[in-house]
Amino acid sequence: MLVSGIFLVRFALGPLSYAAGTPGGLFAPMLVLGAQVGLVLGTLFCRWFPYVAERPAAFAVVGMAAFFTAVVRAPVTGIILVTEMTGSFTLLLPMLLACFAAMTVPTLLGDPPIYDSLSRPGSAARQS
């Protein structure tokens, strides 16, 4: 429950972090939100399936890579970045599967990657 509350606060503060124009204004919150979503889902999964589930921290690592991939559309970059940050080479296959799904869904829905959206005329990145 606490992680869910922190997630909501971080989600609301994300646009403020980006608007400040500081380094990591978009990148760092994206990784934190992905880790928190993975942790919440991992905790729920462990409660529902206590004998089958992996530890919730593994879900957080996979969630970080998948969220990065869904927003940026760079699955290899997301997998390498998260693997280097966490040192968890045993999660490469789950990260690959999650990143494939995270890239496929927004692509099929026609949602552009975040950096393409920000480079359009009239976006916040162009106005500053």
TORSE-286660 format. One record per residue: residue number from 1; residue in one letter; x, y, z of N, C-alpha, C in turn. Coordinates in pm, whole numbers, always signed. Layout:
% residues N
SITE, NUM, a, X, Y, Z, X, Y, Z, X, Y, Z
...
This chain:
% residues 128
SITE, 1, m, +83, -119, +0, +0, +0, +0, +87, +126, +0
SITE, 2, l, +195, +122, +77, +285, +237, +84, +351, +263, -52
SITE, 3, v, +391, +155, -121, +454, +171, -251, +355, +230, -351
SITE, 4, s, +228, +191, -341, +126, +248, -430, +109, +397, -407
SITE, 5, g, +111, +439, -281, +102, +581, -250, +222, +659, -302
SITE, 6, i, +340, +602, -283, +462, +666, -333, +458, +675, -485
SITE, 7, f, +406, +569, -549, +393, +570, -695, +305, +687, -741
SITE, 8, l, +192, +707, -675, +102, +816, -715, +168, +953, -697
SITE, 9, v, +241, +969, -588, +310, +1096, -565, +417, +1118, -672
SITE, 10, r, +496, +1014, -700, +601, +1025, -802, +541, +1051, -940
SITE, 11, f, +428, +987, -969, +362, +1006, -1097, +316, +1150, -1112
SITE, 12, a, +265, +1209, -1006, +220, +1348, -1011, +337, +1445, -1018
SITE, 13, l, +449, +1412, -953, +565, +1501, -952, +651, +1488, -1078
SITE, 14, g, +630, +1385, -1158, +708, +1365, -1280, +705, +1483, -1375
SITE, 15, p, +587, +1535, -1410, +583, +1652, -1499, +652, +1774, -1440
SITE, 16, l, +645, +1791, -1309, +716, +1904, -1246, +867, +1887, -1258
SITE, 17, s, +913, +1765, -1244, +1055, +1737, -1257, +1103, +1766, -1398
SITE, 18, y, +1024, +1730, -1497, +1061, +1756, -1636, +1056, +1906, -1666
SITE, 19, a, +955, +1973, -1614, +939, +2116, -1642, +1051, +2200, -1584
SITE, 20, a, +1116, +2150, -1480, +1226, +2225, -1418, +1348, +2234, -1510
SITE, 21, g, +1357, +2143, -1607, +1467, +2147, -1702, +1599, +2097, -1646
SITE, 22, t, +1595, +2023, -1538, +1717, +1971, -1477, +1757, +1839, -1544
SITE, 23, p, +1885, +1803, -1536, +1927, +1674, -1592, +1854, +1559, -1523
SITE, 24, g, +1812, +1465, -1599, +1739, +1352, -1543, +1593, +1382, -1518
SITE, 25, g, +1545, +1494, -1567, +1407, +1534, -1543, +1305, +1439, -1600
SITE, 26, l, +1336, +1370, -1704, +1246, +1273, -1764, +1298, +1131, -1745
SITE, 27, f, +1426, +1115, -1748, +1488, +984, -1746, +1476, +915, -1611
SITE, 28, a, +1516, +981, -1504, +1514, +921, -1371, +1372, +886, -1324
SITE, 29, p, +1275, +976, -1337, +1139, +938, -1295, +1083, +821, -1374
SITE, 30, m, +1122, +809, -1500, +1075, +698, -1582, +1124, +564, -1525
SITE, 31, l, +1249, +559, -1483, +1303, +436, -1426, +1240, +406, -1290
SITE, 32, v, +1218, +509, -1210, +1157, +489, -1078, +1014, +440, -1092
SITE, 33, l, +938, +500, -1181, +799, +457, -1200, +793, +312, -1250
SITE, 34, g, +881, +275, -1341, +885, +137, -1388, +917, +39, -1277
SITE, 35, a, +1012, +75, -1193, +1048, -12, -1081, +933, -22, -981
SITE, 36, q, +864, +88, -956, +754, +83, -861, +636, +3, -915
SITE, 37, v, +605, +16, -1042, +498, -64, -1101, +534, -212, -1092
SITE, 38, g, +658, -246, -1126, +701, -385, -1117, +696, -437, -974
SITE, 39, l, +736, -354, -878, +734, -396, -738, +591, -421, -689
SITE, 40, v, +499, -332, -724, +359, -350, -683, +302, -477, -746
SITE, 41, l, +323, -495, -875, +271, -616, -941, +339, -742, -889
SITE, 42, g, +468, -734, -862, +539, -849, -806, +489, -886, -668
SITE, 43, t, +461, -786, -586, +407, -811, -452, +269, -877, -460
SITE, 44, l, +185, -825, -549, +53, -887, -568, +65, -1030, -620
SITE, 45, f, +153, -1052, -714, +172, -1184, -771, +221, -1282, -664
SITE, 46, c, +312, -1236, -579, +363, -1322, -471, +255, -1357, -370
SITE, 47, r, +162, -1266, -349, +51, -1295, -258, -48, -1393, -320
SITE, 48, w, -73, -1378, -449, -169, -1466, -515, -112, -1605, -539
SITE, 49, f, +16, -1613, -573, +81, -1740, -604, +209, -1755, -521
SITE, 50, p, +196, -1782, -392, +313, -1780, -304, +417, -1888, -334
SITE, 51, y, +378, -1997, -396, +473, -2106, -421, +536, -2100, -559
SITE, 52, v, +486, -2013, -645, +535, -2006, -782, +615, -1879, -808
SITE, 53, a, +584, -1776, -736, +633, -1642, -770, +782, -1623, -741
SITE, 54, e, +840, -1540, -820, +976, -1490, -798, +968, -1380, -693
SITE, 55, r, +1080, -1337, -641, +1078, -1230, -541, +1035, -1098, -607
SITE, 56, p, +968, -1010, -534, +918, -885, -591, +1027, -795, -648
SITE, 57, a, +1148, -803, -596, +1257, -720, -650, +1287, -755, -795
SITE, 58, a, +1271, -880, -832, +1292, -919, -972, +1187, -855, -1062
SITE, 59, f, +1065, -846, -1013, +960, -779, -1091, +992, -630, -1107
SITE, 60, a, +1052, -570, -1005, +1089, -429, -1013, +1194, -406, -1122
SITE, 61, v, +1290, -496, -1131, +1395, -484, -1233, +1335, -499, -1373
SITE, 62, v, +1251, -598, -1390, +1187, -620, -1520, +1093, -504, -1553
SITE, 63, g, +1023, -453, -1453, +933, -339, -1474, +1007, -214, -1518
SITE, 64, m, +1127, -194, -1464, +1209, -79, -1504, +1242, -85, -1653
SITE, 65, a, +1287, -201, -1698, +1324, -217, -1838, +1201, -205, -1928
SITE, 66, a, +1091, -264, -1887, +970, -261, -1970, +912, -120, -1979
SITE, 67, f, +910, -47, -1869, +856, +90, -1871, +943, +180, -1958
SITE, 68, f, +1074, +166, -1945, +1166, +243, -2029, +1140, +214, -2177
SITE, 69, t, +1124, +86, -2209, +1100, +46, -2348, +967, +99, -2398
SITE, 70, a, +864, +94, -2317, +733, +142, -2360, +734, +291, -2390
SITE, 71, v, +809, +367, -2313, +811, +512, -2331, +906, +555, -2442
SITE, 72, v, +1023, +494, -2447, +1127, +539, -2540, +1130, +458, -2669
SITE, 73, r, +1082, +335, -2668, +1085, +239, -2780, +1228, +200, -2816
SITE, 74, a, +1307, +173, -2714, +1444, +127, -2733, +1468, +6, -2643
SITE, 75, p, +1423, -113, -2688, +1431, -230, -2599, +1572, -273, -2564
SITE, 76, v, +1663, -269, -2660, +1800, -312, -2632, +1866, -216, -2534
SITE, 77, t, +1843, -87, -2553, +1897, +13, -2461, +1841, -7, -2321
SITE, 78, g, +1711, -31, -2311, +1649, -53, -2181, +1704, -175, -2110
SITE, 79, i, +1720, -284, -2183, +1771, -407, -2122, +1915, -389, -2077
SITE, 80, i, +1998, -330, -2162, +2139, -310, -2126, +2150, -213, -2008
SITE, 81, l, +2075, -105, -2011, +2079, -6, -1905, +2043, -67, -1769
SITE, 82, v, +1933, -139, -1765, +1888, -197, -1639, +1981, -310, -1594
SITE, 83, t, +2033, -386, -1688, +2128, -492, -1652, +2255, -433, -1592
SITE, 84, e, +2304, -325, -1649, +2422, -259, -1595, +2395, -197, -1459
SITE, 85, m, +2276, -139, -1442, +2243, -74, -1315, +2227, -174, -1201
SITE, 86, t, +2169, -291, -1231, +2135, -386, -1126, +2230, -505, -1119
SITE, 87, g, +2299, -535, -1227, +2387, -651, -1230, +2313, -783, -1231
SITE, 88, s, +2187, -783, -1269, +2105, -905, -1268, +2099, -967, -1407
SITE, 89, f, +2198, -1048, -1438, +2203, -1113, -1568, +2104, -1228, -1579
SITE, 90, t, +2056, -1278, -1467, +1962, -1390, -1470, +1823, -1348, -1516
SITE, 91, l, +1798, -1218, -1523, +1666, -1169, -1563, +1661, -1125, -1709
SITE, 92, l, +1760, -1163, -1788, +1762, -1119, -1928, +1641, -1170, -2007
SITE, 93, l, +1605, -1297, -1991, +1490, -1350, -2065, +1359, -1285, -2021
SITE, 94, p, +1331, -1272, -1891, +1208, -1200, -1854, +1207, -1055, -1902
SITE, 95, m, +1323, -988, -1898, +1328, -850, -1948, +1302, -846, -2098
SITE, 96, l, +1356, -941, -2171, +1335, -946, -2316, +1187, -964, -2349
SITE, 97, l, +1122, -1056, -2280, +979, -1079, -2304, +895, -958, -2265
SITE, 98, a, +925, -899, -2150, +849, -782, -2105, +871, -662, -2197
SITE, 99, c, +994, -644, -2243, +1024, -532, -2333, +958, -551, -2469
SITE, 100, f, +950, -675, -2515, +881, -701, -2641, +734, -662, -2630
SITE, 101, a, +669, -703, -2521, +529, -666, -2500, +514, -515, -2481
SITE, 102, a, +608, -455, -2406, +600, -311, -2379, +624, -228, -2504
SITE, 103, m, +691, -282, -2601, +713, -209, -2726, +599, -235, -2824
SITE, 104, t, +544, -353, -2822, +440, -391, -2918, +309, -317, -2891
SITE, 105, v, +266, -310, -2766, +135, -252, -2734, +124, -106, -2776
SITE, 106, p, +214, -16, -2734, +198, +124, -2777, +220, +143, -2927
SITE, 107, t, +304, +59, -2987, +324, +69, -3132, +195, +35, -3205
SITE, 108, l, +127, -71, -3163, +0, -108, -3226, -109, -5, -3201
SITE, 109, l, -101, +63, -3086, -199, +167, -3055, -168, +300, -3124
SITE, 110, g, -51, +309, -3189, -15, +430, -3263, +38, +542, -3176
SITE, 111, d, +82, +511, -3056, +136, +612, -2965, +284, +632, -2997
SITE, 112, p, +327, +756, -3027, +467, +778, -3063, +559, +773, -2940
SITE, 113, p, +687, +745, -2961, +784, +749, -2850, +790, +889, -2790
SITE, 114, i, +828, +899, -2665, +826, +1026, -2592, +916, +1131, -2657
SITE, 115, y, +1034, +1092, -2701, +1126, +1191, -2756, +1080, +1240, -2892
SITE, 116, d, +1006, +1158, -2968, +945, +1207, -3092, +835, +1308, -3061
SITE, 117, s, +758, +1281, -2958, +652, +1373, -2919, +708, +1506, -2872
SITE, 118, l, +818, +1502, -2799, +877, +1626, -2748, +946, +1709, -2855
SITE, 119, s, +983, +1646, -2965, +1052, +1721, -3070, +956, +1790, -3168
SITE, 120, r, +828, +1765, -3154, +730, +1831, -3240, +720, +1980, -3208
SITE, 121, p, +691, +2062, -3308, +672, +2205, -3281, +558, +2226, -3182
SITE, 122, g, +581, +2316, -3088, +480, +2347, -2989, +491, +2263, -2863
SITE, 123, s, +585, +2169, -2860, +600, +2088, -2738, +681, +2167, -2636
SITE, 124, a, +683, +2119, -2514, +752, +2189, -2404, +901, +2200, -2429
SITE, 125, a, +960, +2102, -2497, +1103, +2105, -2523, +1141, +2216, -2621
SITE, 126, r, +1051, +2246, -2714, +1079, +2350, -2812, +1057, +2489, -2756
SITE, 127, q, +967, +2503, -2660, +933, +2635, -2609, +1038, +2690, -2515
SITE, 128, s, +1120, +2606, -2455, +1218, +2658, -2359, +1346, +2703, -2423
